[in-house]
């Protein structure tokens, strides 16, 4: 994707805010609501300044009442608004799953398309700061298992902007998953020509002939760093940033595996029953003849995220884990 | 059953004979649905609103077509009272492609957004925040529409109720919360599941007006609904109405109801909202024969709807894969 020479460098969190602001300027039916998103600017300051620009009618602080305001957002989306709702931590899905599981995901289908749900649920995850087991979970596989929801997980500054704009314009409920450890990353905003692309295309961030590495969110930069390490050993990685889990760009994954014959899937979520398992199964079902060896998964162990820093560090997938997985995959054939 | 509009942009008051006619249509629909379900002509679960017709007709008769309702698994009456096409509603229960939702929703998921029916809902309490969201749209888009949440007293023990009422209260949204208190929450006497003397007293707890009314007096409900809907529309904020009624049937069709005292059920049958309206009409001079003709016409309408549903095809199998996503 080309970037104009004069492109500004912003942080990942600024890219999210600017995308929200640009959509709110373009479309008066876009509103933002959630806990502390208004004058206080949000727990991580992602929405700072939006209340001042758009006012309290369009940037609404809510009570700590996720079932109420997420349910209300579903009703608002069905009746003409395009709400962006902040679910402060992804873990809080536990207190408000019904509006997503049984409402947003199903009402379009059950009304044969008579109702639409242009709803964005912004949420964030990101273990690594001793936030404890109730503020560290990556639960995207749980959502991806529910037909009717879309899930985007930007791993770069450019995608933080593009995917938010695409999510707001999308006619379906989109869960937009941020990683708080990426908030300070800097990068360029995309040029105008790339705005408006629909959700569902992955992209190749590094070309290589030996091992396909599929990642998303924070694990994208981890995968790129791992690719640098193994390149010194003569292993060239094809690194794919999925950008969205639903829809899944299976075509790009399969075309890469057809060239490399080996695949690693890396995510921060627990490995068991995770997105990596689904993608590994899809590769095996669709590209078995291309494979030189088993598909290897990188993910967290199946434990609640521990608090104590050394324990937590041991449970978070990082460069070393991806390097080992790539070596393991490359050892075949 | 489309709404008449008065000159001031509010729904016009309906005469009792029209309220009666609407209740008879719902009664005939529910009675026939019960029979069809027992005969295995209708699949799935069926929850009827027999005995509760006055709530649906009295409240929905106070709404404009564009006003919205969100209701429950026991929502046939509300949807019909809001104007849902009887034939298409019946076909939906049969799972036929001519149904309101092309047969993809069924009894518990009837919707017709063109008439503001944003859906029946099979998760107890879930439609209450959704109704609040519709009211938020009304305010944010400057539409001056009122949103009604219908729910039972069983749903009041769900957190969703309390969160939704509080949200509507702090934002002063045009929501009418209608608690249809029919005494039983599924198989359980609701009076044993809470120490609250009433639902209505929760209104002041959240800073909104609330009142308890006879849920079997359609004229009373309609007159009061016209007033509170007008107040909501003018920006007065949400209102909670508790309408006391009784569920004649089981939780679902086929429920043997061992938990219901026979004397209690008999007493409430003696307070039949339709018989009550009929008596009033006769007192006011209506001929019994004319009122019986309304009942017959309603039954004929339902019979025609049944024939339409039976004759309609099922959706093509490919429809199972459609409408998951819009883009």
Contacts between the chains, C-beta under 8 A, distances in Angstrom:
chain1	res1	chain2	res2	distance
A	29	B	140	7.6
A	29	B	141	6.9
A	31	B	140	6.1
A	57	B	139	8.0
A	57	B	140	6.6
A	58	B	140	7.4
A	60	B	171	7.5
A	62	B	167	7.0
A	63	B	163	7.5
A	63	B	166	6.2
A	63	B	167	6.8
A	63	B	170	7.0
A	65	B	163	4.3
A	65	B	166	6.6
A	65	B	167	6.4
A	67	B	129	6.6
A	67	B	159	5.8
A	67	B	160	5.1
A	67	B	163	5.2
A	68	B	129	5.2
A	68	B	132	7.2
A	68	B	160	6.9
A	68	B	162	8.0
A	68	B	163	2.8
A	68	B	164	5.2
A	68	B	166	6.7
A	68	B	167	4.6
A	69	B	129	7.6
A	69	B	163	7.7
A	69	B	167	6.3
A	70	B	129	7.5
A	71	B	126	6.6
A	71	B	128	7.4
A	71	B	129	2.6
A	71	B	130	5.6
A	71	B	132	7.3
A	71	B	133	6.8
A	71	B	160	6.3
A	71	B	163	7.6
A	71	B	164	6.7
A	72	B	129	4.9
A	72	B	130	7.3
A	72	B	132	4.5
A	72	B	133	3.8
A	72	B	136	5.9
A	72	B	164	7.0
A	72	B	167	5.9
A	73	B	133	6.0
A	74	B	129	7.4
A	74	B	130	5.5
A	74	B	133	6.0
A	75	B	70	6.8
A	75	B	118	6.9
A	75	B	129	6.6
A	75	B	130	3.6
A	75	B	131	6.1
A	75	B	132	6.3
A	75	B	133	2.4
A	75	B	134	4.6
A	75	B	135	7.9
A	75	B	136	7.3
A	75	B	137	7.5
A	75	B	147	7.8
A	76	B	133	3.8
A	76	B	134	7.0
A	76	B	136	4.8
A	76	B	137	4.9
A	76	B	140	7.5
A	77	B	133	7.3
A	78	B	113	7.4
A	78	B	118	5.4
A	78	B	119	8.0
A	78	B	130	7.1
A	78	B	133	7.2
A	78	B	134	7.0
A	79	B	68	6.4
A	79	B	118	6.7
A	79	B	133	7.0
A	79	B	134	4.5
A	79	B	137	3.9
A	79	B	138	7.5
A	80	B	137	4.9
A	80	B	141	5.4
A	81	B	133	7.9
A	81	B	136	6.9
A	81	B	137	4.9
A	81	B	140	5.8
A	81	B	141	7.0
A	83	B	133	7.8
A	98	B	123	5.8
A	98	B	126	5.7
A	98	B	160	7.6
A	99	B	126	7.3
A	99	B	129	7.0
A	102	B	122	7.9
A	102	B	123	5.1
A	102	B	126	6.5
A	103	B	121	7.6
A	103	B	123	7.6
A	103	B	126	6.0
A	103	B	130	6.7
A	107	B	111	7.7
A	107	B	119	6.3
A	108	B	323	6.0
A	108	B	324	7.5
A	108	B	325	7.6
A	108	B	326	6.3
A	109	B	104	6.4
A	109	B	323	4.8
A	109	B	324	5.5
A	110	B	101	6.1
A	110	B	104	5.6
A	110	B	105	4.2
A	110	B	109	4.4
A	110	B	111	7.4
A	110	B	119	7.7
A	111	B	101	4.9
A	111	B	104	7.4
A	111	B	105	6.2
A	111	B	109	7.4
A	111	B	111	4.6
A	111	B	113	7.3
A	111	B	119	6.8
A	111	B	323	7.9
A	112	B	101	5.0
A	112	B	102	3.8
A	112	B	104	4.9
A	112	B	105	7.7
A	112	B	319	7.7
A	112	B	322	7.6
A	112	B	323	5.2
A	113	B	322	7.5
A	113	B	323	4.4
A	113	B	326	6.7
A	114	B	101	6.9
A	114	B	111	6.4
A	114	B	112	7.3
A	114	B	113	5.2
A	114	B	114	7.9
A	115	B	111	6.5
A	115	B	113	5.6
A	115	B	118	6.7
A	115	B	119	7.2
A	116	B	326	5.4
A	147	B	324	5.5
A	148	B	324	5.7
A	148	B	325	7.1
A	150	B	325	7.3
A	170	B	327	5.8
A	171	B	325	7.8
A	171	B	326	3.6
A	171	B	327	4.4
A	172	B	325	5.0
A	172	B	326	5.4
A	172	B	327	6.2
A	198	B	327	6.7
